[in-house]
Amino acid sequence: MKRFAEPELMDNAEQAEAYASADFENSNSLFLELFNNKFPDFSGDGNTLDLGCGPGDIMLRFAKSFPNMIIHGVDGAEEMMTHGKKIIENDEKLNQRIKFIKGFIPGVKLPVAKYDTLISNSLLHHLHEPQYFWQAVKEYSQKDTSILIMDLRRPESKEAAKNIVNQYSATEPTVLRMDFYNSLLAAFEPDEIREQLKQEKLDYLNVEIASDRHLLIWGKIK
């Protein structure tokens, strides 16, 4: 099935509320589990960048798992980040360690030039120009930066995409179900990711199938 691009931003209140209220427990806990599996000796120190942080649930999970970690999250949708900001604003310790930054890649100005860890969950498929994503990975990382990127994997057909939506989001609001379906159609296949990495000379990073709907890109920057 060919790829069908979708809007790059989800910045209306209805979408943001749906995402903040949705049950992403399985996929977000999978993300942290995969990180721990791929980097078993990770100390948790240093600065972490989350590209496409959305409401910030994964940032919060990392902050709780690694109490010395400083985490900066970037997203172009202010409405999405609003929900995460509300969670940390009354927690002084988290507020000191987590920072939400509105911005776009390329071009976003960050508090740190180079990060020790770079993570991203489900941003890549939104981008009309995916090379901007990999250029940002190179720009904000340094030698030995730990990279973990999880994204959706495009199904073989629209019917298969509908089945995935029905299996995992049957009880979610219509707006979320439609976004999930459109995101599946906009997602990349593993070989397409490998070609993107090759173009940016990042093809030493590993590309794996992580689940029936996810793929994983991981490794350390050389």
N, C-alpha and C positions, 0 to 999 in steps of 0.2 A: 504494500500500500504506500502511495506517495505521501509526503508530509504536507499537512495543512497548517500553515502558521496561524497563530492566534495573537490578540493584542498583547503588547509587551507589559503593560501595567494593569493591575487590578486595584483601582484607587477610588471605587465608590463605596459608600457606607454599607450598602447591603452586602457586597462581596466581602468586605473586611469583617463585618459582624459574623457572617457565615463561617469564614475561615477561623476566626478567633474562637467560635463556639463549637466547631467541628471536632470530631474524635479522630485525632491523628496519632493516638497512642501507639498503634502498631508500627507505623512507618517511622515516627520520630524516635521511638525506643530502638527500632532496628538501626537507625543511623548511629546512635551512640554505641550500640553493641558492635556494629561493624568497625567503628573507629577503635574501640578497645581491642578488637581482634587483630586489626591490621597494625596497630602500634602498641603492642603489649608493654613496651618499656617506656612509654610516654610519661614524663614527670608531671605534666600539668602546669609547668611554669611558663612564663612568657606571655606574649600577646597573640591573640587569636582574632582572625577576621572571618566574619560570616557574610558571604555575598548573597544578597537576596534573602535577608533574615526574616521578612514578613512580621508576624506578631511576636516573634522572638522565643517561641517555645524551646527550640533546640539550643539557643543561647542559654536559657535558664537551666536546661538539663546539664550542659557542659559546666556552667558556673557551680552547680551543686556537686557535680562529680569531681571537679578540679578546683578546690578552694583558693588556689593561688593564681588562677588564670584571670587575665584581663581580656575582655571580649568586646570587640567593636562590630556592630552589625550595620550593614548598608542595605537600603532599599529605596526604590524610587517612588513608592506609594506611601504617602504620609498616613493615610487612613489605616493601612495595615500595621504600621508601627505604633499607632496610638494605643492599641490594646496592650502591647508589651510595655510601653512606657508607664501605663497605669499600674502594672504589677510591681514594677521596681521603685516607683517614686516614693513609696512609704517604707521601703527597706533600705536603710542607710548603707549597709554593707554591699548589697547587690548594686545599689545606685553608684557606688564608687568603682565597681568592677565592670559594669555593663554600660555601653554607650550606643544609642541608636543614632544613625547618621543618614539623613535624606540625601540621596545622590544617585548618579547614573554612571555606568561604565560605558566608555572611558570617560575620565575627567573628574571623578569624585575626589575631593580633598580629604585626606584621612589624617588622624592625629599621629600615626606612626608610619614611617616610610616603608619599612619592611617587617613582615610578620613571621612569627615562629611557627604558626599553624594557620592553615587556610581551609575553611569548610564551606560547603554550599549544598543546599537541598532544594531541588526543583526550581532552579532559576534558569538553567540553560535552555530548556525547551521554549521558554517565553521569548527568547531573543531572536530577532529577525536576522541579525548578523552574529552568529555564534563565535566568530573569531575574536570579537571584542571581549568575550568572557575569558578566553584563554590568554589573551594579551594582558588582561587584568591579573590573572593568576601569576604570570611572569613578573609583572610590574611590582606587585605587592609582596612577593615572596623572595627568599634568599636561599643560599645553599643550605640544604638539609631541612628546609621548611616541610612540615608534614602536610600533605594534601589529601583531603577526603571529600569527594563530590558524589552525591547521589542524585539521580534524576529519573524521571519516568522513561520507560522503554516503549517505543511505538509498537502496537499490536499488528498482526498480519492483516486485519481487515476492520472496517467500521463495526461489523457485527461483533467481532472479538472485543473491541473497545466497549461496546454497550454491555457486553457480558461482564467485563471487569467492573464497570461502574455499578451494575446491579449487584455484583457480589460484595463489593466493599463499601458502597455508599447508598444502599437502598433506603436507609432511614434519614438521610441528610436532606437539607432543603434543596429545592429545584435548582436554585442558582449555583449551588456547590456541585450538584450532579452534572450540570451543563458545563461548568468550568473544568471539571475532572475529565469529562468526555473530550472536550476541545483540547485539553492539555495532552491527552493520550495521542490524539491525531497530530499534535505539533511536536511530539517527542522524537528523539533521534534513535536510530538503531546503532548497535555496537560498532559496526564497520564505519558508519558515518562519523562517530566520535573518534575512532582511530585515525581517520583521514584528517580531521580537524587538528588533532594533536600532532600529526606528522607535519602539517603545514607550519605549525608554531614551534617545531623542534622540541616537543614535549612527549614524543612517542615512546619514551622510556617509562611513562606512567602506565599503570595496569588498568585495563578495561575488563570488567567482569559483569556477568548477569547476577544481580543480587536477589531478585525475587521474580515472580510471574509478571511484575509490572515495573520493576526497578532495575537500573544498571548502576554500576559503581566505577568511579575512576579514582585511583589512589596511588600513593607513592611518596617519595621524597625528592625535592628539587635537587638537581645536580649542578 
